Amino acid sequence: LERHGHEHESVGLTLHKIATTYMRRQCYEKAIQASEKAIFVRKIALGPESPDVAVSLVQLGVAYFESKQYHLALKTFHEALRIRRICLGSKHLKVSMLLNNLGCTLKQLNENREANEFFQEALDIQKSALQSMAESNSKSALRQLSLSTASTLSNICTVKLSLNLYAEAMEALEEALAVSPL
């Protein structure tokens, strides 16, 4: 701190790493505190719409989610989504991950129809990326994306079951099996 001051980007990064360590130890309240400090410093050092601010916001949102503070998680994920759309565009895979986080949070709040909308938007991005990636030679990236897509489809299934849409739930599961790497 003496070397860089309280508002230097390296301080923000260190606070983010402290929060990460607390998350791994499942110390969510401490992770929340460290994430909030990291966000504060990163906004000053890097600007309020920096991709690194979004990273710390996602971490804060996950800490809120894990500590069952779903309304705070929702607000935090929305802010991170806004920044990621500005920085990366609306069709980036990191945007789809946040859409999935929003869907999971809304599912916990029993907002199943809205959750489904976020899952469907995430799925559209993932399917588009799968088509593009299938033409490349990156087998490990394709495998990871296939697993993420299958996970989104499984989330869609869960929402459809909650809405008593059994045929649509089954379709989502069948599609999840089709995209899963075997």
C-alpha positions in Angstrom: 0.0 0.0 0.0 2.8 2.4 0.8 4.3 1.7 -2.6 1.2 2.0 -4.8 -1.4 3.6 -2.6 -5.0 2.4 -1.9 -6.3 3.1 -5.4 -3.7 1.3 -7.6 -4.8 -1.5 -9.9 -2.4 -4.0 -8.2 -4.2 -3.3 -4.9 -7.5 -4.1 -6.7 -6.0 -7.3 -8.1 -4.7 -8.4 -4.7 -8.1 -7.8 -3.1 -9.7 -9.8 -5.9 -7.3 -12.7 -5.2 -8.0 -12.5 -1.5 -11.7 -12.7 -2.3 -11.0 -15.7 -4.5 -9.2 -17.4 -1.7 -12.1 -16.8 0.7 -14.5 -18.2 -1.9 -12.4 -21.4 -2.2 -12.6 -21.7 1.6 -16.3 -21.1 1.5 -15.9 -18.0 3.7 -18.6 -16.1 1.7 -19.0 -13.1 4.1 -15.2 -12.4 3.9 -15.3 -13.0 0.2 -18.1 -10.4 -0.1 -16.1 -7.8 1.8 -12.9 -8.4 -0.2 -14.8 -8.3 -3.5 -16.6 -5.1 -2.6 -13.2 -3.5 -1.8 -11.7 -4.9 -5.0 -14.6 -3.4 -7.1 -14.2 -0.1 -5.4 -10.4 0.1 -6.1 -10.7 -1.3 -9.6 -13.4 1.2 -10.5 -11.1 4.1 -9.5 -7.9 2.6 -10.9 -9.3 1.1 -14.2 -12.6 2.9 -14.8 -16.1 1.8 -13.9 -16.6 -0.2 -17.1 -13.3 -2.1 -17.0 -13.5 -5.9 -17.8 -11.6 -6.4 -14.5 -14.4 -4.6 -12.6 -16.9 -7.1 -14.3 -14.7 -10.0 -13.1 -14.8 -8.8 -9.5 -18.6 -8.2 -9.8 -19.1 -11.8 -11.0 -17.2 -13.0 -8.0 -19.2 -10.9 -5.7 -22.4 -12.1 -7.3 -21.3 -15.7 -6.8 -20.5 -15.0 -3.2 -24.0 -13.5 -2.7 -25.5 -16.5 -4.5 -23.7 -19.0 -2.3 -24.7 -17.2 0.8 -28.4 -17.2 -0.4 -28.6 -13.5 -0.9 -30.3 -13.9 -4.3 -31.6 -10.4 -4.7 -28.1 -8.9 -4.2 -26.6 -11.6 -6.5 -29.2 -10.6 -9.2 -28.3 -6.9 -9.0 -24.6 -7.7 -9.1 -24.8 -10.0 -12.0 -26.9 -7.5 -14.0 -24.2 -4.8 -13.4 -21.5 -7.3 -14.5 -23.6 -8.2 -17.6 -24.0 -4.5 -18.6 -20.2 -4.0 -18.4 -19.4 -7.3 -20.3 -21.8 -6.3 -23.1 -20.1 -3.0 -23.4 -16.6 -4.5 -23.4 -17.1 -7.8 -25.2 -20.4 -7.4 -27.2 -23.7 -9.3 -26.6 -22.6 -12.6 -28.3 -19.5 -13.3 -26.3 -19.2 -16.6 -24.3 -18.5 -14.7 -21.1 -21.8 -12.9 -21.6 -23.5 -16.3 -21.9 -21.9 -17.4 -18.6 -23.4 -14.4 -16.9 -26.8 -15.0 -18.5 -26.6 -18.5 -17.1 -25.8 -17.1 -13.6 -28.8 -14.8 -13.9 -31.0 -17.7 -14.9 -29.8 -19.8 -11.9 -30.4 -16.9 -9.5 -33.9 -16.2 -10.9 -34.6 -20.0 -10.6 -33.8 -19.8 -6.9 -36.2 -16.9 -6.6 -38.9 -19.0 -8.4 -39.0 -16.6 -11.3 -39.0 -19.5 -13.7 -40.3 -17.8 -16.9 -37.7 -15.0 -16.6 -35.0 -17.6 -15.7 -35.9 -19.5 -18.9 -35.4 -16.3 -21.0 -31.9 -15.9 -19.7 -31.1 -19.6 -20.2 -32.4 -19.4 -23.8 -30.3 -16.3 -24.6 -27.2 -18.0 -23.1 -28.0 -21.1 -25.2 -28.3 -19.1 -28.4 -24.8 -17.7 -27.8 -23.4 -21.1 -27.0 -24.9 -22.8 -30.0 -23.5 -20.1 -32.3 -20.1 -20.5 -30.7 -20.3 -24.3 -31.1 -20.9 -23.9 -34.8 -18.0 -21.6 -35.2 -15.7 -23.7 -33.0 -16.6 -27.0 -34.7 -14.7 -25.6 -37.7 -11.5 -25.0 -35.7 -9.0 -27.5 -34.3 -9.4 -26.6 -30.6 -10.7 -29.9 -29.2 -10.4 -29.0 -25.6 -12.2 -25.6 -26.1 -14.9 -27.4 -28.0 -15.3 -30.0 -25.3 -15.5 -27.3 -22.6 -18.1 -25.4 -24.6 -20.1 -28.6 -25.2 -20.2 -29.2 -21.5 -21.3 -25.6 -20.8 -24.0 -25.9 -23.4 -25.2 -29.2 -21.9 -25.3 -27.5 -18.5 -27.4 -24.7 -19.9 -29.8 -27.2 -21.4 -30.0 -29.0 -18.1 -30.9 -25.7 -16.5 -33.6 -25.2 -19.1 -34.9 -28.6 -18.3 -35.2 -27.8 -14.6 -37.1 -24.6 -15.3 -39.4 -26.4 -17.8 -40.1 -29.1 -15.1 -41.0 -26.3 -12.6 -43.5 -25.0 -15.2 -44.9 -28.4 -15.8 -43.7 -28.4 -19.4 -42.6 -32.0 -19.4 -42.3 -32.5 -23.2 -40.1 -29.4 -23.4 -38.0 -30.5 -20.5 -37.4 -33.9 -22.2 -36.4 -32.1 -25.4 -33.9 -30.0 -23.5 -32.4 -33.2 -21.9 -32.2 -35.0 -25.3 -30.4 -32.0 -26.8 -28.1 -31.9 -23.8 -27.1 -35.5 -24.5 -26.6 -34.7 -28.2 -24.1 -31.9 -27.5 -22.3 -33.6 -24.6 -18.9 -35.0 -25.5 -18.9 -38.7 -24.9 
